[in-house]
Amino acid sequence: MERVLDVYMRPYDEQNPVLCFDEQPCFLIGDKLAPVPMEPGKVARQDDEYERFGSAVVLLAVEPLTGRRFVKVCARRTAEEYTEFMQELEWAYPQAARITLIQDNLNTLSTRQFFEGLKSCV
């Protein structure tokens, strides 16, 4: 953990930007019943029942020292989506000699799958 904190303490370097990556699955939901609007002396009411409209995955990368953000919403968390997102990050930093990426222990893909996916992105 100390090594990660050391990376966060680096000064800004355009040639070596530091990005943090995470992904979050989420459910797409909607109201079953229309909310009841607020009236004088009463608060608005909303029923707790909802309809499910599937799920999605949000891929997010943030450059903490500049606040620059990259977001992609995908139907599923796949090796292909991850690889395409990483390729898009690389394209967003043409001046960078190296991009330092901090991420959790993502188990979506193997190194082999990642590099095979890169070939299809090029």
Backbone torsions as a table, in degrees:
resi	resn	phi	psi	omega
1	MET	NA	-35.3	179.9
2	GLU	-62.5	-35.4	179.3
3	ARG	-64.6	-38.3	177.8
4	VAL	-65.6	-44.2	179.1
5	LEU	-63.2	-35.6	176.3
6	ASP	-62.2	-38.7	178.3
7	VAL	-63.9	-42.0	178.8
8	TYR	-63.1	-27.0	-177.2
9	MET	-83.2	-6.3	179.5
10	ARG	-62.4	143.7	174.1
11	PRO	-70.2	160.1	-178.9
12	TYR	-63.3	134.4	178.2
13	ASP	-139.7	112.5	-178.6
14	GLU	-61.0	-29.1	179.3
15	GLN	-77.6	-18.8	-179.1
16	ASN	-141.0	70.9	-179.8
17	PRO	-68.9	148.8	177.2
18	VAL	-105.2	125.2	178.9
19	LEU	-122.8	144.7	174.8
20	CYS	-109.5	134.3	-178.0
21	PHE	-123.7	141.3	171.3
22	ASP	-153.2	161.7	176.7
23	GLU	-131.5	148.1	-176.1
24	GLN	-138.9	116.1	172.4
25	PRO	-72.6	147.9	178.6
26	CYS	-148.2	154.7	178.0
27	PHE	-95.5	140.2	176.4
28	LEU	-96.0	113.3	-174.8
29	ILE	-127.5	159.5	176.9
30	GLY	-142.4	163.1	-179.9
31	ASP	-71.5	138.3	172.1
32	LYS	-78.9	-39.3	179.6
33	LEU	-117.1	146.3	178.6
34	ALA	-68.0	137.4	177.2
35	PRO	-61.2	147.6	177.4
36	VAL	-89.7	121.2	-176.6
37	PRO	-67.5	161.7	179.5
38	MET	-67.8	143.7	174.9
39	GLU	-124.8	162.8	177.9
40	PRO	-55.5	125.6	178.7
41	GLY	82.6	-0.5	-179.6
42	LYS	-131.6	149.7	177.3
43	VAL	-87.8	160.2	175.3
44	ALA	-65.8	149.1	-179.0
45	ARG	-122.3	142.4	178.9
46	GLN	-138.9	130.1	-179.5
47	ASP	-72.0	150.5	-178.6
48	ASP	-89.0	-2.7	176.2
49	GLU	-79.8	145.5	179.9
50	TYR	-144.7	162.6	175.2
51	GLU	-105.4	140.1	176.2
52	ARG	-92.3	134.5	178.5
53	PHE	-118.1	29.1	178.9
54	GLY	102.3	-161.1	-179.7
55	SER	-140.9	167.3	179.1
56	ALA	-150.2	170.8	176.7
57	VAL	-127.9	132.7	177.1
58	VAL	-102.5	121.8	173.9
59	LEU	-100.1	130.1	-175.1
60	LEU	-137.6	132.6	172.4
61	ALA	-127.3	137.7	-179.0
62	VAL	-130.4	136.5	170.9
63	GLU	-98.0	100.0	-169.4
64	PRO	-60.1	-32.1	-176.0
65	LEU	-77.6	-17.8	178.3
66	THR	-116.5	-18.1	-176.9
67	GLY	82.9	3.6	179.7
68	ARG	-66.8	134.5	-176.3
69	ARG	-128.0	148.3	175.8
70	PHE	-131.2	128.0	-177.1
71	VAL	-132.2	139.2	174.7
72	LYS	-140.6	132.0	177.4
73	VAL	-106.0	127.4	-177.4
74	CYS	-123.8	155.4	177.6
75	ALA	-69.7	-36.3	-178.8
76	ARG	-140.9	161.4	176.2
77	ARG	-93.5	102.3	-178.8
78	THR	-124.8	163.9	176.8
79	ALA	-62.1	-36.7	-179.0
80	GLU	-65.2	-44.6	179.6
81	GLU	-63.0	-43.9	179.2
82	TYR	-60.7	-48.1	-178.2
83	THR	-62.8	-43.3	177.9
84	GLU	-61.4	-40.6	179.5
85	PHE	-64.0	-43.1	178.6
86	MET	-63.6	-38.0	177.7
87	GLN	-65.1	-40.3	177.4
88	GLU	-62.8	-37.2	176.3
89	LEU	-63.2	-42.9	179.0
90	GLU	-61.2	-42.9	179.8
91	TRP	-65.3	-27.2	-179.3
92	ALA	-74.9	-13.0	-178.6
93	TYR	-126.5	66.3	-177.1
94	PRO	-65.8	-24.4	-178.6
95	GLN	-81.6	-11.8	-173.4
96	ALA	-78.9	133.5	172.5
97	ALA	-79.2	-32.1	179.4
98	ARG	-152.1	142.1	173.9
99	ILE	-111.9	123.8	176.2
100	THR	-91.4	121.4	-176.5
101	LEU	-114.8	124.1	175.8
102	ILE	-105.3	125.2	179.2
103	GLN	-147.8	163.8	177.5
104	ASP	-77.4	-174.6	-178.3
105	ASN	-79.5	71.9	-178.4
106	LEU	-67.6	126.1	-177.6
107	ASN	-107.8	24.9	-176.4
108	THR	-70.9	-35.9	-172.5
109	LEU	-148.1	161.2	175.5
110	SER	-92.3	168.5	177.4
111	THR	-60.6	-39.9	179.2
112	ARG	-60.2	-46.1	179.4
113	GLN	-61.8	-39.6	-179.1
114	PHE	-61.0	-49.6	-177.4
115	PHE	-71.0	-30.6	173.1
116	GLU	-65.6	-39.3	177.7
117	GLY	-65.7	-36.4	178.2
118	LEU	-62.1	-38.1	179.1
119	LYS	-59.8	-37.4	-179.1
120	SER	-75.9	-19.9	179.7
121	CYS	-81.9	-24.1	-174.0
122	VAL	-81.1	NA	NA
